[in-house]
C-alpha cells in the first residue's frame, strides 16, 4: 500500500504541474535475489534489477523539461516482495522499492 501511495502522489504531482513522463522500457540486464528472510510467518525477498530505460518529462506544450528522449539510461533498483506463508493464496506483494 505504501508503494502504491507514493506512485499515486507522483502521478498526481505531474498531473497538477501538467507534465507527462514518457518511459520506454528497453529491457532487464539482470534480476538477482540479493536477500531473503522469514519472520513471523512472512517471507520477504529483495530482488536487484539492472534495467535500461529511456525517460523524458515533457511540459503541457510538449517541451522537454527533464532527461533525454535519445539517451538510454541504466537504472538499478531493489524491490522488496513479501508473502504471508500460512495463506493458501501465496500472493507476493511489492512492499518497497529503492534506487541506487
Jmol script that loads the backbone (N, CA, C; Angstrom):
load data "model"
ATOM      1  N   UNK A   1       0.801  -1.217   0.000  1.00  0.00           N
ATOM      2  CA  UNK A   1       0.000   0.000   0.000  1.00  0.00           C
ATOM      3  C   UNK A   1       0.840   1.277   0.000  1.00  0.00           C
ATOM      4  N   UNK A   2       1.949   1.297   0.770  1.00  0.00           N
ATOM      5  CA  UNK A   2       2.792   2.494   0.797  1.00  0.00           C
ATOM      6  C   UNK A   2       3.405   2.759  -0.570  1.00  0.00           C
ATOM      7  N   UNK A   3       3.838   1.697  -1.257  1.00  0.00           N
ATOM      8  CA  UNK A   3       4.435   1.856  -2.584  1.00  0.00           C
ATOM      9  C   UNK A   3       3.407   2.459  -3.535  1.00  0.00           C
ATOM     10  N   UNK A   4       2.190   1.964  -3.485  1.00  0.00           N
ATOM     11  CA  UNK A   4       1.122   2.492  -4.333  1.00  0.00           C
ATOM     12  C   UNK A   4       0.821   3.948  -4.000  1.00  0.00           C
ATOM     13  N   UNK A   5       0.818   4.300  -2.725  1.00  0.00           N
ATOM     14  CA  UNK A   5       0.562   5.688  -2.323  1.00  0.00           C
ATOM     15  C   UNK A   5       1.610   6.642  -2.882  1.00  0.00           C
ATOM     16  N   UNK A   6       2.873   6.248  -2.828  1.00  0.00           N
ATOM     17  CA  UNK A   6       3.953   7.081  -3.377  1.00  0.00           C
ATOM     18  C   UNK A   6       3.766   7.238  -4.882  1.00  0.00           C
ATOM     19  N   UNK A   7       3.455   6.146  -5.568  1.00  0.00           N
ATOM     20  CA  UNK A   7       3.225   6.181  -7.008  1.00  0.00           C
ATOM     21  C   UNK A   7       2.078   7.134  -7.342  1.00  0.00           C
ATOM     22  N   UNK A   8       0.975   7.019  -6.617  1.00  0.00           N
ATOM     23  CA  UNK A   8      -0.182   7.891  -6.867  1.00  0.00           C
ATOM     24  C   UNK A   8       0.159   9.360  -6.639  1.00  0.00           C
ATOM     25  N   UNK A   9       0.938   9.647  -5.583  1.00  0.00           N
ATOM     26  CA  UNK A   9       1.336  11.039  -5.311  1.00  0.00           C
ATOM     27  C   UNK A   9       2.196  11.589  -6.444  1.00  0.00           C
ATOM     28  N   UNK A  10       3.135  10.771  -6.933  1.00  0.00           N
ATOM     29  CA  UNK A  10       3.995  11.224  -8.027  1.00  0.00           C
ATOM     30  C   UNK A  10       3.179  11.509  -9.287  1.00  0.00           C
ATOM     31  N   UNK A  11       2.256  10.620  -9.609  1.00  0.00           N
ATOM     32  CA  UNK A  11       1.408  10.812 -10.788  1.00  0.00           C
ATOM     33  C   UNK A  11       0.548  12.066 -10.621  1.00  0.00           C
ATOM     34  N   UNK A  12      -0.043  12.240  -9.447  1.00  0.00           N
ATOM     35  CA  UNK A  12      -0.878  13.425  -9.195  1.00  0.00           C
ATOM     36  C   UNK A  12      -0.059  14.707  -9.278  1.00  0.00           C
ATOM     37  N   UNK A  13       1.171  14.680  -8.784  1.00  0.00           N
ATOM     38  CA  UNK A  13       2.040  15.852  -8.859  1.00  0.00           C
ATOM     39  C   UNK A  13       2.331  16.245 -10.293  1.00  0.00           C
ATOM     40  N   UNK A  14       2.621  15.245 -11.144  1.00  0.00           N
ATOM     41  CA  UNK A  14       2.858  15.549 -12.560  1.00  0.00           C
ATOM     42  C   UNK A  14       1.586  16.091 -13.207  1.00  0.00           C
ATOM     43  N   UNK A  15       0.453  15.504 -12.862  1.00  0.00           N
ATOM     44  CA  UNK A  15      -0.815  15.978 -13.430  1.00  0.00           C
ATOM     45  C   UNK A  15      -1.067  17.429 -13.024  1.00  0.00           C
ATOM     46  N   UNK A  16      -0.831  17.750 -11.754  1.00  0.00           N
ATOM     47  CA  UNK A  16      -1.033  19.122 -11.269  1.00  0.00           C
ATOM     48  C   UNK A  16      -0.107  20.111 -11.971  1.00  0.00           C
ATOM     49  N   UNK A  17       1.111  19.676 -12.279  1.00  0.00           N
ATOM     50  CA  UNK A  17       2.080  20.547 -12.963  1.00  0.00           C
ATOM     51  C   UNK A  17       1.913  20.492 -14.483  1.00  0.00           C
ATOM     52  N   UNK A  18       0.939  19.705 -14.935  1.00  0.00           N
ATOM     53  CA  UNK A  18       0.682  19.493 -16.361  1.00  0.00           C
ATOM     54  C   UNK A  18       1.922  18.956 -17.068  1.00  0.00           C
ATOM     55  N   UNK A  19       2.564  17.993 -16.436  1.00  0.00           N
ATOM     56  CA  UNK A  19       3.738  17.334 -17.007  1.00  0.00           C
ATOM     57  C   UNK A  19       3.377  15.902 -17.379  1.00  0.00           C
ATOM     58  N   UNK A  20       4.142  15.375 -18.342  1.00  0.00           N
ATOM     59  CA  UNK A  20       3.945  13.991 -18.747  1.00  0.00           C
ATOM     60  C   UNK A  20       5.293  13.275 -18.748  1.00  0.00           C
ATOM     61  N   UNK A  21       5.350  12.144 -18.077  1.00  0.00           N
ATOM     62  CA  UNK A  21       6.547  11.310 -18.073  1.00  0.00           C
ATOM     63  C   UNK A  21       6.382  10.237 -19.131  1.00  0.00           C
ATOM     64  N   UNK A  22       7.327  10.195 -20.064  1.00  0.00           N
ATOM     65  CA  UNK A  22       7.356   9.133 -21.062  1.00  0.00           C
ATOM     66  C   UNK A  22       8.508   8.210 -20.691  1.00  0.00           C
ATOM     67  N   UNK A  23       8.194   6.960 -20.453  1.00  0.00           N
ATOM     68  CA  UNK A  23       9.200   5.991 -20.051  1.00  0.00           C
ATOM     69  C   UNK A  23       9.122   4.808 -20.999  1.00  0.00           C
ATOM     70  N   UNK A  24      10.217   4.555 -21.691  1.00  0.00           N
ATOM     71  CA  UNK A  24      10.297   3.412 -22.588  1.00  0.00           C
ATOM     72  C   UNK A  24      11.223   2.389 -21.959  1.00  0.00           C
ATOM     73  N   UNK A  25      10.686   1.224 -21.676  1.00  0.00           N
ATOM     74  CA  UNK A  25      11.462   0.156 -21.066  1.00  0.00           C
ATOM     75  C   UNK A  25      12.191  -0.597 -22.172  1.00  0.00           C
ATOM     76  N   UNK A  26      13.524  -0.589 -22.121  1.00  0.00           N
ATOM     77  CA  UNK A  26      14.330  -1.278 -23.128  1.00  0.00           C
ATOM     78  C   UNK A  26      14.485  -2.748 -22.757  1.00  0.00           C
ATOM     79  N   UNK A  27      14.848  -3.017 -21.511  1.00  0.00           N
ATOM     80  CA  UNK A  27      14.985  -4.403 -21.081  1.00  0.00           C
ATOM     81  C   UNK A  27      15.690  -4.521 -19.747  1.00  0.00           C
ATOM     82  N   UNK A  28      15.655  -5.727 -19.208  1.00  0.00           N
ATOM     83  CA  UNK A  28      16.333  -6.032 -17.952  1.00  0.00           C
ATOM     84  C   UNK A  28      17.599  -6.810 -18.267  1.00  0.00           C
ATOM     85  N   UNK A  29      18.734  -6.298 -17.796  1.00  0.00           N
ATOM     86  CA  UNK A  29      20.003  -6.999 -17.992  1.00  0.00           C
ATOM     87  C   UNK A  29      20.261  -8.000 -16.888  1.00  0.00           C
ATOM     88  N   UNK A  30      19.710  -7.720 -15.703  1.00  0.00           N
ATOM     89  CA  UNK A  30      19.951  -8.615 -14.572  1.00  0.00           C
ATOM     90  C   UNK A  30      18.801  -8.513 -13.585  1.00  0.00           C
ATOM     91  N   UNK A  31      18.404  -9.643 -13.048  1.00  0.00           N
ATOM     92  CA  UNK A  31      17.447  -9.708 -11.941  1.00  0.00           C
ATOM     93  C   UNK A  31      17.993 -10.772 -11.001  1.00  0.00           C
ATOM     94  N   UNK A  32      18.358 -10.346  -9.798  1.00  0.00           N
ATOM     95  CA  UNK A  32      19.050 -11.248  -8.885  1.00  0.00           C
ATOM     96  C   UNK A  32      18.485 -11.100  -7.476  1.00  0.00           C
ATOM     97  N   UNK A  33      18.154 -12.234  -6.839  1.00  0.00           N
ATOM     98  CA  UNK A  33      17.725 -12.210  -5.444  1.00  0.00           C
ATOM     99  C   UNK A  33      18.957 -11.921  -4.597  1.00  0.00           C
ATOM    100  N   UNK A  34      18.920 -10.824  -3.836  1.00  0.00           N
ATOM    101  CA  UNK A  34      20.082 -10.410  -3.042  1.00  0.00           C
ATOM    102  C   UNK A  34      19.860 -10.569  -1.546  1.00  0.00           C
ATOM    103  N   UNK A  35      18.622 -10.830  -1.137  1.00  0.00           N
ATOM    104  CA  UNK A  35      18.355 -11.044   0.282  1.00  0.00           C
ATOM    105  C   UNK A  35      17.029 -11.782   0.406  1.00  0.00           C
ATOM    106  N   UNK A  36      16.922 -12.589   1.443  1.00  0.00           N
ATOM    107  CA  UNK A  36      15.678 -13.305   1.723  1.00  0.00           C
ATOM    108  C   UNK A  36      15.618 -13.587   3.213  1.00  0.00           C
ATOM    109  N   UNK A  37      14.413 -13.527   3.764  1.00  0.00           N
ATOM    110  CA  UNK A  37      14.246 -13.786   5.194  1.00  0.00           C
ATOM    111  C   UNK A  37      12.815 -14.238   5.454  1.00  0.00           C
ATOM    112  N   UNK A  38      12.661 -14.994   6.540  1.00  0.00           N
ATOM    113  CA  UNK A  38      11.337 -15.388   7.015  1.00  0.00           C
ATOM    114  C   UNK A  38      11.250 -14.982   8.475  1.00  0.00           C
ATOM    115  N   UNK A  39      10.173 -14.250   8.795  1.00  0.00           N
ATOM    116  CA  UNK A  39       9.984 -13.818  10.177  1.00  0.00           C
ATOM    117  C   UNK A  39       8.493 -13.732  10.468  1.00  0.00           C
ATOM    118  N   UNK A  40       8.079 -14.378  11.532  1.00  0.00           N
ATOM    119  CA  UNK A  40       6.687 -14.290  11.960  1.00  0.00           C
ATOM    120  C   UNK A  40       5.676 -14.727  10.920  1.00  0.00           C
ATOM    121  N   UNK A  41       5.987 -15.723  10.129  1.00  0.00           N
ATOM    122  CA  UNK A  41       5.053 -16.212   9.130  1.00  0.00           C
ATOM    123  C   UNK A  41       5.041 -15.432   7.834  1.00  0.00           C
ATOM    124  N   UNK A  42       5.934 -14.468   7.701  1.00  0.00           N
ATOM    125  CA  UNK A  42       6.029 -13.682   6.470  1.00  0.00           C
ATOM    126  C   UNK A  42       7.411 -13.861   5.851  1.00  0.00           C
ATOM    127  N   UNK A  43       7.414 -14.192   4.571  1.00  0.00           N
ATOM    128  CA  UNK A  43       8.666 -14.297   3.824  1.00  0.00           C
ATOM    129  C   UNK A  43       8.874 -13.000   3.056  1.00  0.00           C
ATOM    130  N   UNK A  44      10.114 -12.541   3.021  1.00  0.00           N
ATOM    131  CA  UNK A  44      10.470 -11.366   2.227  1.00  0.00           C
ATOM    132  C   UNK A  44      11.673 -11.705   1.364  1.00  0.00           C
ATOM    133  N   UNK A  45      11.647 -11.239   0.129  1.00  0.00           N
ATOM    134  CA  UNK A  45      12.809 -11.350  -0.741  1.00  0.00           C
ATOM    135  C   UNK A  45      13.091  -9.979  -1.338  1.00  0.00           C
ATOM    136  N   UNK A  46      14.365  -9.722  -1.566  1.00  0.00           N
ATOM    137  CA  UNK A  46      14.789  -8.483  -2.212  1.00  0.00           C
ATOM    138  C   UNK A  46      15.425  -8.870  -3.540  1.00  0.00           C
ATOM    139  N   UNK A  47      14.913  -8.288  -4.616  1.00  0.00           N
ATOM    140  CA  UNK A  47      15.426  -8.550  -5.956  1.00  0.00           C
ATOM    141  C   UNK A  47      16.070  -7.273  -6.476  1.00  0.00           C
ATOM    142  N   UNK A  48      17.318  -7.399  -6.939  1.00  0.00           N
ATOM    143  CA  UNK A  48      18.048  -6.259  -7.516  1.00  0.00           C
ATOM    144  C   UNK A  48      17.924  -6.357  -9.034  1.00  0.00           C
ATOM    145  N   UNK A  49      17.352  -5.319  -9.625  1.00  0.00           N
ATOM    146  CA  UNK A  49      17.155  -5.265 -11.071  1.00  0.00           C
ATOM    147  C   UNK A  49      18.119  -4.256 -11.684  1.00  0.00           C
ATOM    148  N   UNK A  50      18.765  -4.658 -12.767  1.00  0.00           N
ATOM    149  CA  UNK A  50      19.553  -3.737 -13.580  1.00  0.00           C
ATOM    150  C   UNK A  50      18.840  -3.681 -14.931  1.00  0.00           C
ATOM    151  N   UNK A  51      18.300  -2.517 -15.247  1.00  0.00           N
ATOM    152  CA  UNK A  51      17.490  -2.356 -16.449  1.00  0.00           C
ATOM    153  C   UNK A  51      17.971  -1.164 -17.259  1.00  0.00           C
ATOM    154  N   UNK A  52      17.466  -1.095 -18.476  1.00  0.00           N
ATOM    155  CA  UNK A  52      17.736   0.052 -19.338  1.00  0.00           C
ATOM    156  C   UNK A  52      16.407   0.674 -19.744  1.00  0.00           C
ATOM    157  N   UNK A  53      16.350   2.003 -19.651  1.00  0.00           N
ATOM    158  CA  UNK A  53      15.138   2.739 -20.000  1.00  0.00           C
ATOM    159  C   UNK A  53      15.508   4.012 -20.750  1.00  0.00           C
ATOM    160  N   UNK A  54      14.531   4.547 -21.438  1.00  0.00           N
ATOM    161  CA  UNK A  54      14.615   5.894 -21.995  1.00  0.00           C
ATOM    162  C   UNK A  54      13.519   6.683 -21.294  1.00  0.00           C
ATOM    163  N   UNK A  55      13.899   7.800 -20.699  1.00  0.00           N
ATOM    164  CA  UNK A  55      12.953   8.582 -19.907  1.00  0.00           C
ATOM    165  C   UNK A  55      13.016  10.042 -20.331  1.00  0.00           C
ATOM    166  N   UNK A  56      11.845  10.652 -20.437  1.00  0.00           N
ATOM    167  CA  UNK A  56      11.777  12.081 -20.727  1.00  0.00           C
ATOM    168  C   UNK A  56      10.503  12.642 -20.094  1.00  0.00           C
ATOM    169  N   UNK A  57      10.631  13.816 -19.485  1.00  0.00           N
ATOM    170  CA  UNK A  57       9.477  14.512 -18.923  1.00  0.00           C
ATOM    171  C   UNK A  57       9.204  15.730 -19.791  1.00  0.00           C
ATOM    172  N   UNK A  58       7.939  15.880 -20.174  1.00  0.00           N
ATOM    173  CA  UNK A  58       7.543  16.978 -21.054  1.00  0.00           C
ATOM    174  C   UNK A  58       6.502  17.860 -20.367  1.00  0.00           C
ATOM    175  N   UNK A  59       6.526  19.129 -20.743  1.00  0.00           N
ATOM    176  CA  UNK A  59       5.540  20.086 -20.234  1.00  0.00           C
ATOM    177  C   UNK A  59       4.256  19.968 -21.051  1.00  0.00           C
ATOM    178  N   UNK A  60       3.253  20.751 -20.671  1.00  0.00           N
ATOM    179  CA  UNK A  60       1.963  20.728 -21.363  1.00  0.00           C
ATOM    180  C   UNK A  60       2.101  21.083 -22.843  1.00  0.00           C
ATOM    181  N   UNK A  61       3.100  21.914 -23.184  1.00  0.00           N
ATOM    182  CA  UNK A  61       3.304  22.285 -24.590  1.00  0.00           C
ATOM    183  C   UNK A  61       4.320  21.374 -25.281  1.00  0.00           C
ATOM    184  N   UNK A  62       4.610  20.210 -24.678  1.00  0.00           N
ATOM    185  CA  UNK A  62       5.474  19.168 -25.234  1.00  0.00           C
ATOM    186  C   UNK A  62       6.964  19.500 -25.183  1.00  0.00           C
ATOM    187  N   UNK A  63       7.338  20.562 -24.493  1.00  0.00           N
ATOM    188  CA  UNK A  63       8.758  20.900 -24.346  1.00  0.00           C
ATOM    189  C   UNK A  63       9.407  19.919 -23.365  1.00  0.00           C
ATOM    190  N   UNK A  64      10.640  19.539 -23.666  1.00  0.00           N
ATOM    191  CA  UNK A  64      11.381  18.640 -22.781  1.00  0.00           C
ATOM    192  C   UNK A  64      11.849  19.431 -21.568  1.00  0.00           C
ATOM    193  N   UNK A  65      11.496  18.945 -20.376  1.00  0.00           N
ATOM    194  CA  UNK A  65      11.914  19.643 -19.161  1.00  0.00           C
ATOM    195  C   UNK A  65      12.841  18.792 -18.294  1.00  0.00           C
ATOM    196  N   UNK A  66      12.967  17.499 -18.623  1.00  0.00           N
ATOM    197  CA  UNK A  66      13.896  16.643 -17.876  1.00  0.00           C
ATOM    198  C   UNK A  66      14.256  15.429 -18.722  1.00  0.00           C
ATOM    199  N   UNK A  67      15.501  15.010 -18.595  1.00  0.00           N
ATOM    200  CA  UNK A  67      16.029  13.816 -19.253  1.00  0.00           C
ATOM    201  C   UNK A  67      16.175  14.015 -20.760  1.00  0.00           C
ATOM    202  N   UNK A  68      16.430  12.917 -21.477  1.00  0.00           N
ATOM    203  CA  UNK A  68      16.760  12.985 -22.898  1.00  0.00           C
ATOM    204  C   UNK A  68      16.070  11.829 -23.622  1.00  0.00           C
ATOM    205  N   UNK A  69      15.211  12.140 -24.597  1.00  0.00           N
ATOM    206  CA  UNK A  69      14.485  11.075 -25.287  1.00  0.00           C
ATOM    207  C   UNK A  69      15.370  10.205 -26.180  1.00  0.00           C
ATOM    208  N   UNK A  70      16.630  10.580 -26.349  1.00  0.00           N
ATOM    209  CA  UNK A  70      17.547   9.806 -27.191  1.00  0.00           C
ATOM    210  C   UNK A  70      18.591   9.048 -26.376  1.00  0.00           C
ATOM    211  N   UNK A  71      18.521   9.152 -25.055  1.00  0.00           N
ATOM    212  CA  UNK A  71      19.547   8.570 -24.185  1.00  0.00           C
ATOM    213  C   UNK A  71      19.010   7.344 -23.446  1.00  0.00           C
ATOM    214  N   UNK A  72      19.669   6.206 -23.675  1.00  0.00           N
ATOM    215  CA  UNK A  72      19.348   5.006 -22.902  1.00  0.00           C
ATOM    216  C   UNK A  72      20.084   5.108 -21.572  1.00  0.00           C
ATOM    217  N   UNK A  73      19.366   4.913 -20.484  1.00  0.00           N
ATOM    218  CA  UNK A  73      19.919   5.065 -19.143  1.00  0.00           C
ATOM    219  C   UNK A  73      19.823   3.750 -18.382  1.00  0.00           C
ATOM    220  N   UNK A  74      20.900   3.421 -17.681  1.00  0.00           N
ATOM    221  CA  UNK A  74      20.879   2.248 -16.811  1.00  0.00           C
ATOM    222  C   UNK A  74      20.195   2.625 -15.499  1.00  0.00           C
ATOM    223  N   UNK A  75      19.281   1.788 -15.064  1.00  0.00           N
ATOM    224  CA  UNK A  75      18.563   2.002 -13.810  1.00  0.00           C
ATOM    225  C   UNK A  75      18.782   0.771 -12.939  1.00  0.00           C
ATOM    226  N   UNK A  76      19.202   1.011 -11.692  1.00  0.00           N
ATOM    227  CA  UNK A  76      19.402  -0.086 -10.750  1.00  0.00           C
ATOM    228  C   UNK A  76      18.448   0.126  -9.584  1.00  0.00           C
ATOM    229  N   UNK A  77      17.578  -0.835  -9.381  1.00  0.00           N
ATOM    230  CA  UNK A  77      16.579  -0.763  -8.317  1.00  0.00           C
ATOM    231  C   UNK A  77      16.572  -2.058  -7.531  1.00  0.00           C
ATOM    232  N   UNK A  78      16.241  -1.946  -6.263  1.00  0.00           N
ATOM    233  CA  UNK A  78      15.975  -3.119  -5.435  1.00  0.00           C
ATOM    234  C   UNK A  78      14.506  -3.083  -5.048  1.00  0.00           C
ATOM    235  N   UNK A  79      13.820  -4.178  -5.327  1.00  0.00           N
ATOM    236  CA  UNK A  79      12.409  -4.301  -4.994  1.00  0.00           C
ATOM    237  C   UNK A  79      12.263  -5.360  -3.919  1.00  0.00           C
ATOM    238  N   UNK A  80      11.483  -5.048  -2.890  1.00  0.00           N
ATOM    239  CA  UNK A  80      11.235  -5.999  -1.810  1.00  0.00           C
ATOM    240  C   UNK A  80       9.805  -6.517  -1.926  1.00  0.00           C
ATOM    241  N   UNK A  81       9.695  -7.841  -1.937  1.00  0.00           N
ATOM    242  CA  UNK A  81       8.404  -8.513  -2.024  1.00  0.00           C
ATOM    243  C   UNK A  81       8.155  -9.283  -0.735  1.00  0.00           C
ATOM    244  N   UNK A  82       6.891  -9.373  -0.319  1.00  0.00           N
ATOM    245  CA  UNK A  82       6.545 -10.119   0.891  1.00  0.00           C
ATOM    246  C   UNK A  82       5.359 -11.039   0.608  1.00  0.00           C
ATOM    247  N   UNK A  83       5.339 -12.150   1.345  1.00  0.00           N
ATOM    248  CA  UNK A  83       4.268 -13.129   1.210  1.00  0.00           C
ATOM    249  C   UNK A  83       3.957 -13.709   2.581  1.00  0.00           C
ATOM    250  N   UNK A  84       2.682 -13.757   2.921  1.00  0.00           N
ATOM    251  CA  UNK A  84       2.255 -14.371   4.184  1.00  0.00           C
ATOM    252  C   UNK A  84       2.224 -15.885   3.956  1.00  0.00           C
ATOM    253  N   UNK A  85       3.151 -16.606   4.555  1.00  0.00           N
ATOM    254  CA  UNK A  85       3.338 -18.030   4.284  1.00  0.00           C
ATOM    255  C   UNK A  85       2.109 -18.882   4.618  1.00  0.00           C
ATOM    256  N   UNK A  86       1.442 -18.689   5.751  1.00  0.00           N
ATOM    257  CA  UNK A  86       0.294 -19.553   6.056  1.00  0.00           C
ATOM    258  C   UNK A  86      -0.884 -19.404   5.085  1.00  0.00           C
ATOM    259  N   UNK A  87      -0.919 -18.334   4.327  1.00  0.00           N
ATOM    260  CA  UNK A  87      -2.022 -18.105   3.401  1.00  0.00           C
ATOM    261  C   UNK A  87      -2.024 -19.161   2.304  1.00  0.00           C
ATOM    262  N   UNK A  88      -3.190 -19.609   1.929  1.00  0.00           N
ATOM    263  CA  UNK A  88      -3.324 -20.585   0.845  1.00  0.00           C
ATOM    264  C   UNK A  88      -3.067 -19.934  -0.516  1.00  0.00           C
ATOM    265  N   UNK A  89      -3.212 -18.617  -0.605  1.00  0.00           N
ATOM    266  CA  UNK A  89      -3.102 -17.941  -1.903  1.00  0.00           C
ATOM    267  C   UNK A  89      -1.662 -17.652  -2.288  1.00  0.00           C
ATOM    268  N   UNK A  90      -0.797 -17.452  -1.330  1.00  0.00           N
ATOM    269  CA  UNK A  90       0.625 -17.205  -1.572  1.00  0.00           C
ATOM    270  C   UNK A  90       0.877 -16.085  -2.588  1.00  0.00           C
ATOM    271  N   UNK A  91       0.166 -15.003  -2.443  1.00  0.00           N
ATOM    272  CA  UNK A  91       0.377 -13.844  -3.309  1.00  0.00           C
ATOM    273  C   UNK A  91       1.541 -13.019  -2.786  1.00  0.00           C
ATOM    274  N   UNK A  92       2.463 -12.682  -3.667  1.00  0.00           N
ATOM    275  CA  UNK A  92       3.592 -11.828  -3.299  1.00  0.00           C
ATOM    276  C   UNK A  92       3.200 -10.383  -3.555  1.00  0.00           C
ATOM    277  N   UNK A  93       3.493  -9.522  -2.584  1.00  0.00           N
ATOM    278  CA  UNK A  93       3.152  -8.104  -2.696  1.00  0.00           C
ATOM    279  C   UNK A  93       4.435  -7.278  -2.695  1.00  0.00           C
ATOM    280  N   UNK A  94       4.491  -6.307  -3.591  1.00  0.00           N
ATOM    281  CA  UNK A  94       5.604  -5.362  -3.596  1.00  0.00           C
ATOM    282  C   UNK A  94       5.424  -4.429  -2.411  1.00  0.00           C
ATOM    283  N   UNK A  95       6.404  -4.434  -1.482  1.00  0.00           N
ATOM    284  CA  UNK A  95       6.256  -3.616  -0.272  1.00  0.00           C
ATOM    285  C   UNK A  95       7.258  -2.475  -0.194  1.00  0.00           C
ATOM    286  N   UNK A  96       8.294  -2.489  -1.040  1.00  0.00           N
ATOM    287  CA  UNK A  96       9.279  -1.399  -1.005  1.00  0.00           C
ATOM    288  C   UNK A  96      10.078  -1.393  -2.297  1.00  0.00           C
ATOM    289  N   UNK A  97      10.503  -0.197  -2.691  1.00  0.00           N
ATOM    290  CA  UNK A  97      11.437  -0.045  -3.807  1.00  0.00           C
ATOM    291  C   UNK A  97      12.513   0.938  -3.388  1.00  0.00           C
ATOM    292  N   UNK A  98      13.703   0.733  -3.917  1.00  0.00           N
ATOM    293  CA  UNK A  98      14.811   1.639  -3.607  1.00  0.00           C
ATOM    294  C   UNK A  98      15.746   1.688  -4.805  1.00  0.00           C
ATOM    295  N   UNK A  99      16.072   2.904  -5.238  1.00  0.00           N
ATOM    296  CA  UNK A  99      17.002   3.072  -6.339  1.00  0.00           C
ATOM    297  C   UNK A  99      18.420   3.243  -5.839  1.00  0.00           C
ATOM    298  N   UNK A 100      19.362   2.857  -6.683  1.00  0.00           N
ATOM    299  CA  UNK A 100      20.781   3.049  -6.340  1.00  0.00           C
ATOM    300  C   UNK A 100      21.317   4.274  -7.035  1.00  0.00           C
TER     301      UNK A 100
END
end "model"
wireframe off; spacefill off
backbone 0.3
color backbone group
